[in-house]
Amino acid sequence: MNSDNGSQELTRLAAAYLTSIVFGASFLIAVGAGVHGSTALWCAVVAGGIALVAAHCLAPPVIDVVLTALARGEAKRRAELPEEAEK
């Protein structure tokens, strides 16, 4: 597995979590506001679809930045590790 597959998997997972949260929240808000059940379900499906598309567009750059920062931190930690062992 190369790094592109890992970031794609993280993007897919982030999009799935975001979609499920938006779907559930919008359904519960609609039902709580007194909207009919089928209308609330339809609104939740539309909101979930919009969240899914938005997550697939916006999540990859964020995940790449986070993974790059983690890799830099790990490289810095490994570079400092031999210095600490000598002391």
Summary of the structure (lengths in Angstrom):
residues: 87
radius of gyration: 20.3
end to end distance: 37.7
largest distance: 69.8
contacts: 215
relative contact order: 0.13
helix: 92%
strand: 0%
